[in-house]
Amino acid sequence: MSARSRGGRGGRRRGRAVEHESEERWLLTYADMITLLMALFMVLFSISSVNISKFKTLQESLRAAFSGSVLPGGRSIIQSGSTSTTHHTPATSEIPSIMPLTPNIPKPTNISTRQLQTAINGQVAAAREQADFRALQARLNAYAQARGFADQVQTEIDRRGLVVRVLTDKLLFGSGQATLKPQGLPLMEEVATLLNVDRRHPIVVEGHTDDVPISSAAFPSNWELSTARATTVVRFLIGRGVDRNRLGAAGYADLHPVATNATGAGRAINRRVEIVFERMNPTTASGASR
């Protein structure tokens, strides 16, 4: 066999080996990528709980991983790239480092023992006040029921406190008048007694009317009429021993109706006097209007 023939066969074998080696070059890149991903997921798994030191460890690990120093030759693969992808990533470009992670962990609120005790005392006082209001409400409702005033006297507990709503028609005042009627005096006596039992809470007496205009020598409008009725009740309560420093009077005319003014029955409900035991310990547990 001649040397040329031997050389020809050997050249073909070397050609096949080079071709085979170039075809498997992608395995190196693939192996590097899989190794980096495995390192990344292992780091992420190790910091599954929020911890500042673990965040710092993640930062350093990711910076080292993406710098090309995890495997020997990794940097050369990143820089050189393959022939088909060199136009996407220049050989001289540098991979930017990962930005430091700064977790937004809310700091615990600093509450002193005194502040905590104050909050607890406030809730206890509010609950006690609510219980006192319910006891007064039950006593007033029982009195109104026993004396036949249940249709004219309503009580409710709202955000302002205990509200005693007395309809003025046929009980306290005549139409367009601000003088107490005799049939309403027993009820007002009972209210004054309850006010003297509870000597702590401020009291506001509110006068309300319907939307029918009024114009007389004594009361040019519903403003004067509602205010006069409120002050009449205040003077009566002072005369029954209620501390004047706890009392206040306000007239709201037809600003705060509790029923429609389109019917006679609704207007009768809106003509009222409200005696409000104001809260000294506000609480969000009692939601209501005004």
N, C-alpha and C positions, 0 to 999 in steps of 0.2 A: 504494500500500500504506500502510495507516495506521500510526501510531506504535505503537499497541497491539499490532498484529500483529507489528511488528518487535521490540518489546520482549518479546513472548511467545516468539518464536523464540530471541532472545538469551538469555533466562532458561533455556530448556531446554538450550541449549548449555553454559552455565556449570554447570548442575546435573550434566550428564554429566561435565564435567571434574572437578568436585569429587568425584563418586562414583568416577571412575576413579583419582583421586589417592589416596583413602582405601583403595581396594582394593590398591594397590601399596605401602602403607606398611610392610607386613611385610618387604619386600625390604631396607629399611634395617637393621632388626634382624638379619636373616639375614646380611647382608653384614658387619656388625660382629662377629657371632659367628664367622663363617668366618675373618675376619682375626685375631681373638684366638686361635683354635685353631691357625692357621698359625704365629703367633708362638710359641705354646707348644711346638709340635712342633719348630720350628727350634731353640729353646733346648735342648730335651731332646736333640736330635740332636747339638748342639755339645758336650754334656757327657757323651758316651757313656762316656768313661774317667773313673775315680774321681780327682778332683782337688779340693782344698779351694777353690782360687780359682774353679774352675768352679761349685762349689756356691754360692759367694757371688754369682756372676754370675746363676745361676738364681734365687736368692732375690730379687735386685733386679729382674730382668726380670719375674718373675711378679707381684711387688708392683705394678710399674708397669702391667702388662697389665690386672690386675683392678681397678685404681683408676679406670678409665674414661677415662684420658688418652691412650690409644693413638690414638684417632680423635676429631676434634672432633665434639661432639654425642653421643658415647658415653655420657657421664655423664647427659645429659638423657634418653636412651632408658632407661637403667637405672632412673632415679628415677621417671619418669612411667609407663612401662609401657603396656600396652594395656588397654582397658576390661575384657577378659575375665580378666586376670590380676592386677589391682590388689589383689584380696582375698587373694592368696597372698603378695605381697611389698609391704609398705607403702611409700609413696612416700618416707617419711623415713628408712627403714631404711638402715644403712650395711653395706657388705660388709666382713666382717672381713679383715684382712690375713693372708697365709699365714704360718704359723709358720716360724721359721728352721729350715733343714735342718741337722742335726748328724750327719753320717755316722759310723757306728761302725766306724772303721778301726783294726784291731789294730796296736798299736805293735810294731816289731821287738824281739825279745828281745836285751838287751845281754849278750853273751857275750864275756868277755875272752879274750885269746890264751892266757893261762895256764889258764883253765878249759877251753878247747877242747883244749889239749895234754894236760891231765889226763885228759879223757874219751877221747882217742885212745889214750893210754898204757894206760888201763884196759882198753880193748877188745883191744889187742895182748897185754897180760898174760893176759887171760882166754882168748884163742885159744891162747897158748903153753901155758897150764895144761891146757887141754882136750887138746892134743896129747900132753902128758906123761902124762895119765891114760890115753889110748888106748894109749900104748906100754907102760905098766905092766900094763894090762888084757891086752894081747896076750901079754906074757911070762908072766903068771899062767895064762892059759888054755892056753898051750903046755905049761907045766909040769904042770898038772892032767891034760891029755890024755895026756902021755907017761907019767905015773905011775899012770894008771888012776883018777884022782880026779874025772873030768869030771862024774860023776853027783852027787857030793857038794859040788862047788865051783862056784859061779856068780858071775859078775862083771857089774856094770852101772855105767853112768855116769849119775847123775841130778843134781838140783839141789844135793844135799848134796856131791857129789863122786864119787870112785871107791869103790864098795861091793863088798867081797869077802864073799860070803855062803857060809858053811861050815855044812853040815848036821851036826848033832852026832851023830846016830845012826850007830853002827858006825864012827865016825871019830874024833871028839874026846872025847865023854863017854858013859858008860853011862847007863842009865835012872835018873833021880833022883840022879845023881852030878855032881860038879863037879871031878873029877880027870881030867887029860888022859890019854887012852889012848895006848899006845906007837905004834899004827899012824897016829896023827895027827901025831906029832912031825916027820916029814920035811916035811910040808906047812907046818907052822908055822915050821920052819927057813927054808923058801923065802920065806914071808911076811916073816919078820924081816929076811932079806937085802934084799928089795925096800924095806922100810921104811928100811933104812940107806942104800940108794941115793938115795932121796928123803928128804932130811933137813929139808925146809922145812914140809911140810904138817902141821897138827895131826891127830891120829888119835883116834877114839873107837871103843871096842870095846863093842858092844851085845849083850846076852843076851836071847834070846826063847824062849818056851815055847809049848806048845799050851794049850788051855783045860781040860785034865783036871786037877782039883785034886790037890795033893800035900800031905801032912802027915806030917812025920817029925821026929825030934829035931834034925837038922841044918838042915832047911829046912821051916819051918812052912807056907810057901805058895810059889807059883811066883815071887813077887817075890824072895824070898831066893835061890831056885835060879838064876834068870836073872842076878841081880847077882853071885852067887858065880862063875858060869861066866865072866862078863865079866872079873872081877878076876883069875881064874886065867890067862886069856889075856894080860892086861896084865902080870902078874908074869913070865910066860914071855918076853914080848918084851923086858922090861927086862933079863932075864938074858941075852938075846942081843945086848945093846948098843944097843937102841933108847933114845933120850933120854927119860927119864921125864917131862920137862917138855912133851913133845908128846902124851903119852898121857892118856886119860880112859876111865872105865868107866861103863856105865849098864845097868840091868836094867829091861826093859819087860814082863816076864811074858807074857801073851797079848794085849796091847793092840794089836799091829800084825801081824796074820796076813797072810801072802802067799798063802795057800791056804785052802780050806775046812777047818774043824775037824769036819765031819760024817763024814769018812772017815778011815781009818787012814793012807792015803797022804798026804792033806792035812795031817794032824797031824804026820807025820814031816817034812814040808817046813817047817812052822812052828817046829819045834824046831831052832834054828839060832843061830849067832854071826855077827854082821856086823862087819867091820872097815872103818871108813869113813875114807878119806883126805878130809878136809874141804877145801872150796874156800877159797882165799885171795882169789880174784878172782871174785865172783859174776857170772853172766851169765844173760840171759834166753833165750839160745839153747838151754839144756838144760832143758827142762820135764819135771818128774816129780813124783811125790807125796812127801810128807813132806820 
